[in-house]
Amino acid sequence: MPPHAQPNPLPQTPDIGAIIASHRPVGLSTLIFTWILVLTLAPIISIPFFFSLSWWLTTLITLQLLALWLLLFWLTLRESRKTIDFGTHGLQIRIAHRITRTLLYADVQQLLYFPMNIRTHGISMGTSVILRIKPRSGAPFAFHRMNPPPSTSPTLLPPLSMLDPVRDLIASSLAQRMFQTWQSQGHIDWTKRLAFVGSTLTYKPILGSPRTLPLHDCEVVPSPWSITLLSRSTQKKFLEFPTTEPNTWPGLVLLLRLRSNQPPRATDHQR
């Protein structure tokens, strides 16, 4: 090693590029709530055993419950120490400086990113934004935030939350691969029943004949909750589907860019 070189404190992992955001999957409030729940349920659950069982069986069950509660607390504490770094080329999960997992956007096979209203007894508790990533190999990755702050980054897609730049980077990477498949094979699936076939969008309903819409005649009305496709010439609705469909955003990026004859990207200042 040259004299001026400094050792890298982190293990050698694939480069995720410049880190654009870092988040913790479990916050301090969740940790405190878990510990309060443990302390509250411990005596309540144990009361029946002290009156109905022999002392040795009661002791055994109490020790097992205590071990379970301690395990729950330890797992929550461990999760609270995790940090997720979202970069321009991928993401990494680390505990302090120890990286436990790296996932590159180029290896993502499926993207889910959608909002969900949380209601209790008819009262809205807020909106949770969910990000789920399925790689080509390995376990899926999931991250969610309750009432996340909005993003300030420019985007071609509907704004949802602070995770929009991550959504845009993954969607652009997937859209580029979809575009290459469409160029070489002439077709590529967007959703389970919607596909790019030649210069048209083709929808295959459960019942009935397939419907087609030329790309040049397609008008898109996107929102955080759903994507509506209209015929520009007739202004009739061709299809509407929720954003909970896998790869909603990559397909939308591809559609927007095919109509504008530009490379499939969700933002014009990706690195």
N, C-alpha and C positions, 0 to 999 in steps of 0.2 A: 504494500500500500504506500503511495507517495506520502511524504512527510506532511503535506498541507491538507491531505484528504481527511475528512471527519467520518467516523463510523455512523451508519444509519441506525438510530435507536429503534426503528420499527422493522419487523420482519420483511423480507423481500416478497412483494405481492405484485400482481398486475397493476399497471398505472391506471388510476381512475381519473386522471387529469386534475384540473383545478377544482378545489372543493367550493361548491356554490352554496351549500347549506349543511348544517349539522343539527341533528335532533336526537332527543332521548325518547325511546319507545315508552318508558314508564316514568312518570314524574313523581316528585316528592309527595304530592297530595295523594296519589294512589298508594304509595308506601305507607303513609300515615293511616289511611282508611283501612288498609289490610290489617295493620297491627291493632287498631281499635276493634275491628271485627273479630280478630282472634281473641282478644281479651274479653269481649262481650259474650261470645258464644261458648267459651271454655267452661265457665261455671254453669251455664244454662243446660248444656248438653250433658254434663257430668252428674247433675242432681239426681235423675232417675236411677242411675247405677248405684248410688250410695244407699238407697233405701230398698232395693230389690235383689241385690246380689251379695255374695260373700265377700269378705274384705279382700281376699287375694285376687278374685276375679275383677273386683272394682279397681284395685290397684293396677292390674294388667291393662284394663281398658283405658284407664286414665293416662297411663304411660304411652299407650299407642296413640291416643288423641293428642297428647302433648307433642309426640314426635311428628305427627302429621301437621300440626300447627306450626312447629318450628321449621319444617320443610317448606311449607307455604311461605312463611316469612322470609326464609333464605332465598327462595326462588324469586320472590318479588324484589328483595334487596339486590340480587344479582342482576335482574333485568333493569333496575333503576341505575345501575352503574354502566350500562351499555350506551354507546353513542353510535348513531348512524350518520356517516359522512356521505353526502350525495355530491358526486363529482360530475365533470362534463363528459366523462366516458364510462362511468360506472359508479357503484356504491360499495362501501365497506362498513362492516360492523366491527366495533372495537370495544374493549374494556381497558380504559386508560390508554396506553400505547400498544397494547397487544391486540392485533387484528385477528378476529376469529372467522371472518368470512369476507370474500370479495366477489362481487357480481358485476360483470361488464354488460353494458347496454347492448353490445353486439351479440351477446349470448341469450338475450331475452326472446322468448317465443310467443308470449302472450302478456298483454297489458290490460289491467282493469283499473279504472280511476273514476270514481263517481261519488256524489253526495248522497247522504241518507238522513231523512228526518227522524229524530228520536222523540217518540211521544210516550207519555206515561199517563194512563187514565184520561186520555183525550187532551192532555196538556203538552205542548211542544217544549222539549228540553233543550232543543238546539239542533244543529246540523253536524253530522260526523262525515268527514271526507276520508274515503278509503282508497288506499293504493295497494294493489296486489300485482306482483310480478312473477311470472312462471318462466324459469329459464329452460334451455334445451335439456339440461341435465341438472340434477340436484334438487333440493327442496325448494318449494315456492317461498317467496318473501312477501310479507304483509306489513303494512304500516297504516295507522289511522290517527286522526286528530279530531277532537271535539271542538267545534267552533273555532277553526283555525283562522288566523289573520289572512287578509287577501294578499295576493301577489301584486307587485308593482312592475313586474317584467312585461315588456311587450310580447304579444302572442297573437297568432292567427286563430287560435282556438278559444272557446268560451272560458272566461276566467272562473276558477273555482276557489283556489286557496294558495298559500305560500308554496305548495308543492307543484304548482303549474310549470316552472322551469324544468323540473324532473320529468313530468309528464310529457313535455314538448320534446325533450332530448330523446327519450325512449321511443315516443311515437315517430319521430323523424327517422330514427335508426330502423325501426320496423317497416316504416313506409318505404324506405329505400330498398329494402330486401323484397317487399311486395312488388315494387315497381320493376325490379330486375326479373322477378318471376313472370310478371305480366308481359314484359317485353319478350322473354324467351319462349313462353308457353302460350301466350295469348289470353290467359285467364288467371285469376287469383281470387280466392275467397276473401270477403270482407267480414261477414258474420256467418252464422250457421246456414242461413238461407239467402244471403245476398252476396253477389260476386261481381267482380269486374270481368266481363267477357267481351273481348275485342274493344270496340269503342262504345259499349253500352254497359249499363248496370242491369243485371238480371236477378229478379227475385223469384224464388221458388216457394210458394205457399204450401202449407200442409195439404190443403185441398184446392183443386183447381189447376189451371194451366200457368206456366211461368209468365211473368210480366217483364218487359224490358223498357228501359229509358235511356235514350242516347245521352252520352256525357255532355255534349254541347247544348242539350236542352235541359240539363239538370240544374235546378236552383236549390241551394242548401240553406236551411234555417236551423242552425245549431243552438243548443242551450246546454247548461250544465246537466239537465235532466234527460233530454232526449234529442234525437237528430231527426229532422223532418226533411224529406226529399220531395220537391215539387217539379212538375213539368213547367218550364218557363213559357212555353207557347200556349198552354191551356190553363195554367195556374191551378191545375188539379193536383191533389196530393197523391204522390206515387207510393210513399211508404213513410212510416214513422216508427222508430224503435228506441228503446231506452239506452242510456249510456252505460247501463250495467252489462251490456253485451261485451264479450271479450273483443279486444282490438278495435273498439269503436273509434278511438282517436287516431291510431295509425291509418285506418281506412279513410278517415275524414281528411287527414293530411294528404294522402295520395290523391283523393278526389279533387281537392282544391288545387293541387299542383298540376294534375293532368289537365284541368280546365284552363290553367294559366300558362301551360307549357314551360314550367320551371322545375328545378330539382325538388323532390319531396322533402321539405323542411317545415317545421312548425314555427320557426322564428328566424329572422334574418341575421342574427348575431350569435350563432352557435360557434363554439370554439372546437 
